[in-house]
Amino acid sequence: MEQHRGLGTFKSQLPSVVTIGTFDGLHLGHQKILLSVCKEAKLRNLVSVLLTFHPHPRKVLFPNEALGLIQTQKEKLSRLGALGLDHVVIQEFSEDFARQTAAEFVEQVLIKGLNAKCVIIGYDHQFGHDRQGNIDFLRKYEADGFFEVREIPVEQIDEVYISSSKIRKAIAAGQIDLANHYLGQPYQVSGFVSRGLQNGRSIGYPTANVELTELEKILPADGVYAVSSELDGRMLYGMMNIGWRPTIREENKQRKIEVHFFDFESDIYEAYLALCIHQRIRSEQKFENLSALKDQLITDEKLVRGYFKIA
């Protein structure tokens, strides 16, 4: 998959099959659209193209609204590559870009910039200034012979519409099973390992403190989770705590992410970890002392090992 930073860097000898969107999370509905784009491009001997945007348009249009992202740019691009796309064009989203009319967007971006011969979009996609463009607007260009338009109907799972906003709510509530079901894969957080207070080591549960690389990414509700991560070709399994560590006495407390990997003793200070979050085990709790905390961690470990089916 070729990556292009802006329309000006995109070049292809073949016309394209295009879809458009931010696609935060790349949930099952997004995947259906992208797989349709790839399939159509192969049938027609054209190239498949995703036009996506960075930063997220809502951060530009509504800067005062909080928006936790489901994926970092790095995570999204990695996932896109696995879906079989030929090209992804990452267009900087700015106020000037947002002021384009729907007609300007179609003529300058889709026709001139991407040489689109087929445009595939979701049933509710809107574009252009004041969201004037939609699938009916595109069909006017189809009638004039510029390109074909294909509509992807709403994707449903258990009669619930998939949307990035629903996934964000599920993650924030700690409903990781539901979020993963929508995403079609485990939710991820990633960052570098930093030095901690090493209280976990004193009770037999050393932890890696993970400093997030993307502070705008949404975090699950405080609690203990079953997680996995691949490090140097080895798959690691363990349990992660997100929260304020109420049992530990310390000044200037901050919300932290700590991970204990099973059957693993190597020093991974400054290592980069991409953590897949599989299941929530319990909410964060305050214990009377470290001994009581250790007893609970033993119980947590049994549950997580049982989830992963490891001895």
C-alpha positions in Angstrom: 0.0 0.0 0.0 1.4 3.4 -1.0 0.9 6.3 1.3 0.5 9.9 0.0 0.7 13.0 2.1 -1.8 15.2 0.3 -3.5 15.1 -3.1 -0.4 16.7 -4.8 1.7 13.6 -4.2 -0.8 11.1 -5.6 0.1 9.7 -9.0 -1.3 6.7 -10.8 -1.2 5.5 -14.4 -4.6 3.9 -13.9 -7.9 5.5 -12.9 -9.2 4.7 -9.4 -12.0 3.3 -7.3 -12.3 5.7 -4.4 -13.9 5.9 -1.0 -13.7 8.8 1.4 -13.7 9.1 5.2 -11.8 9.5 8.4 -12.5 5.9 9.3 -11.4 6.2 13.0 -11.4 2.7 14.5 -11.8 0.9 11.1 -14.8 -1.0 12.5 -16.7 -3.7 10.6 -18.7 -1.2 8.7 -15.6 0.6 7.5 -14.0 -2.7 6.6 -17.0 -3.7 4.5 -16.6 -0.4 2.5 -12.9 -0.8 2.0 -13.1 -4.5 0.9 -15.7 -3.5 -1.6 -13.4 -0.8 -3.0 -10.5 -3.4 -3.3 -12.8 -5.9 -5.0 -14.2 -3.4 -7.5 -10.8 -2.2 -8.4 -9.5 -5.7 -9.1 -12.5 -6.5 -11.3 -12.0 -3.4 -13.4 -8.2 -3.4 -13.4 -8.1 -0.1 -11.6 -6.4 1.1 -8.4 -8.1 1.2 -5.0 -7.8 4.5 -3.1 -8.9 5.7 0.3 -9.0 9.5 0.8 -8.7 10.1 4.5 -8.1 13.1 6.7 -5.7 14.2 9.4 -6.3 15.7 11.9 -9.8 14.4 12.5 -12.3 16.9 10.9 -14.2 17.3 14.1 -11.1 18.6 15.9 -10.9 21.4 13.3 -14.6 22.2 12.9 -15.4 21.9 16.6 -12.1 22.6 18.5 -13.8 23.1 21.8 -15.5 19.6 21.8 -13.6 16.8 23.5 -13.0 13.9 21.1 -11.1 10.7 22.1 -9.7 8.9 19.1 -10.1 5.2 18.7 -6.9 4.7 16.7 -3.6 6.5 16.4 -2.5 7.4 12.8 0.2 4.7 13.0 -2.3 2.0 14.1 -4.8 3.0 11.4 -2.2 2.9 8.6 -1.0 -0.5 9.7 -4.5 -1.9 9.7 -5.3 -0.3 6.3 -2.2 -2.0 4.8 -3.6 -5.4 5.9 -6.9 -4.8 4.1 -5.3 -4.8 0.6 -5.6 -1.2 -0.5 -3.4 0.1 -3.2 -3.2 3.7 -2.1 -4.2 5.8 0.9 -4.1 9.6 0.5 -3.8 11.5 3.8 -5.2 15.0 3.2 -4.5 17.6 5.8 -7.9 18.8 7.0 -8.0 22.6 7.6 -10.5 25.4 7.7 -9.7 26.3 4.1 -10.2 22.7 3.0 -13.5 22.6 4.9 -14.7 25.7 3.0 -14.7 23.9 -0.4 -18.2 23.5 -1.9 -19.4 20.1 -2.7 -19.0 20.8 -6.4 -15.4 21.9 -5.8 -14.6 18.8 -3.8 -16.0 16.5 -6.6 -14.3 18.3 -9.4 -11.0 19.2 -7.9 -10.5 16.2 -5.6 -12.4 13.2 -7.0 -12.2 13.9 -10.7 -8.9 16.0 -11.2 -7.0 14.8 -8.1 -7.8 11.1 -7.9 -9.1 10.4 -11.5 -12.0 8.5 -9.9 -14.0 6.2 -12.2 -16.0 4.7 -9.3 -16.9 6.2 -6.0 -18.0 3.9 -3.2 -19.4 5.6 0.0 -21.6 4.7 3.0 -25.3 5.3 3.0 -25.0 8.5 5.2 -21.8 10.1 3.9 -21.8 13.9 3.5 -19.1 16.2 2.3 -18.3 19.8 1.2 -19.0 23.1 3.0 -22.1 22.8 5.3 -22.2 19.1 4.3 -24.0 20.0 1.0 -22.7 16.9 -0.7 -24.2 13.4 -0.4 -24.9 10.4 -2.5 -27.7 12.1 -4.4 -25.3 14.9 -5.2 -22.7 12.4 -6.5 -25.4 10.7 -8.7 -25.7 14.0 -10.7 -22.1 13.5 -11.8 -22.8 9.8 -12.5 -25.6 10.8 -14.8 -23.2 13.1 -16.7 -20.7 10.2 -17.2 -17.9 11.3 -14.9 -17.9 8.2 -12.6 -20.1 5.5 -11.2 -21.5 5.7 -7.7 -21.9 2.7 -5.4 -23.7 2.9 -2.1 -22.9 0.7 0.9 -26.0 0.2 3.1 -25.8 0.5 6.8 -23.9 -2.3 8.4 -25.8 -4.0 11.3 -24.6 -6.2 14.1 -27.3 -7.7 16.3 -29.6 -4.9 15.1 -27.4 -2.2 16.4 -25.9 0.3 14.0 -22.1 0.4 14.1 -20.6 3.8 14.5 -17.4 5.3 15.8 -19.3 7.2 18.4 -20.9 4.0 19.8 -17.5 2.4 19.9 -16.1 5.3 21.8 -18.9 5.1 24.4 -18.3 1.4 24.8 -14.6 1.9 25.4 -15.1 4.7 27.9 -17.6 2.5 29.8 -15.1 -0.4 29.9 -17.3 -2.5 27.6 -14.4 -3.9 25.8 -16.2 -7.0 24.6 -18.7 -4.9 22.8 -16.1 -2.5 21.4 -14.0 -5.4 20.1 -17.1 -7.0 18.6 -17.8 -3.8 16.6 -14.1 -3.3 15.7 -13.6 -6.9 14.6 -10.3 -7.0 16.6 -9.0 -6.1 20.1 -8.8 -2.4 21.0 -5.3 -1.2 21.3 -3.3 1.3 23.3 0.4 1.9 22.8 3.4 3.6 24.3 6.8 3.4 25.7 7.8 1.7 29.0 8.9 4.1 31.8 10.3 3.6 35.3 7.8 3.4 38.1 7.8 3.2 41.8 8.4 -0.6 41.7 5.7 -1.4 44.3 4.5 -4.3 42.2 7.9 -5.9 42.3 7.8 -5.9 46.1 4.7 -8.2 46.1 5.7 -10.4 43.2 3.9 -8.6 40.5 6.4 -6.3 38.7 4.7 -4.0 36.2 5.7 -2.1 33.1 4.4 1.6 33.2 3.3 2.6 29.8 3.5 6.2 28.7 1.0 6.7 25.8 2.3 8.0 22.5 -1.1 9.4 21.6 -2.6 11.5 24.4 -5.8 12.2 22.4 -6.7 8.5 22.2 -9.6 7.4 24.3 -8.8 5.1 27.3 -11.1 2.4 28.7 -12.7 2.9 32.1 -10.5 2.4 35.2 -10.0 -1.2 36.0 -8.1 -4.4 35.4 -8.0 -5.9 31.9 -6.7 -9.0 30.1 -4.1 -7.9 27.5 -1.6 -9.3 25.0 1.4 -7.8 23.2 4.0 -8.9 20.8 7.6 -8.1 21.7 10.6 -9.1 19.7 8.6 -11.9 18.0 7.2 -13.3 21.3 3.6 -13.1 22.2 3.1 -11.9 25.8 0.0 -12.3 27.9 -0.9 -10.4 31.1 -3.1 -8.1 33.0 -3.3 -4.3 32.8 -4.5 -1.8 35.4 -5.7 1.6 34.3 -6.4 4.1 37.0 -5.2 6.0 40.0 -3.7 3.1 42.2 -5.7 4.1 45.3 -3.9 1.5 47.5 -0.5 3.1 46.9 0.4 6.3 48.8 2.1 8.8 46.6 2.1 12.6 46.0 0.8 14.2 42.8 -1.1 11.1 41.7 -1.8 10.7 38.0 -3.9 8.2 36.0 -1.5 5.5 34.9 -1.3 2.3 32.8 0.6 -0.6 34.3 1.0 -4.1 32.8 2.2 -7.3 34.4 3.2 -10.0 31.9 3.0 -13.6 33.0 6.1 -15.8 32.9 8.3 -12.8 31.8 11.2 -11.3 33.7 13.2 -9.2 31.2 13.8 -5.5 31.7 11.8 -3.7 28.9 12.5 -0.2 30.0 12.0 2.2 27.1 10.5 -0.6 24.9 7.5 0.2 22.7 4.4 -1.8 23.5 1.2 -2.1 21.5 -1.3 -3.6 24.0 -4.3 -5.5 22.7 -7.1 -5.2 25.3 -9.3 -8.3 25.3 -11.6 -8.3 28.4 -12.3 -6.3 31.5 -11.8 -8.3 34.7 -12.9 -5.9 37.3 -13.1 -2.2 38.3 -10.2 -0.6 40.2 -10.4 -1.0 43.9 -8.7 0.3 47.1 -7.3 -2.3 49.4 -6.3 -2.0 53.1 -2.7 -2.8 52.4 -0.3 -4.3 49.8 -0.9 -7.8 51.2 -4.7 -7.6 50.4 -3.8 -6.2 47.0 -1.5 -9.2 46.3 -4.3 -11.6 47.2 -6.6 -9.9 44.7 -3.9 -9.9 42.0 -3.5 -13.7 42.5 -7.3 -14.1 41.8 -7.0 -11.7 38.8 -4.1 -13.7 37.4 -6.1 -16.9 37.6 -9.0 -15.3 35.7 -6.8 -13.9 33.0 -4.8 -17.1 32.5 -8.1 -18.9 32.2 -9.3 -16.4 29.6 -6.2 -16.9 27.5 -6.2 -20.7 28.3 -2.6 -20.6 29.5 -1.2 -22.6 32.5 
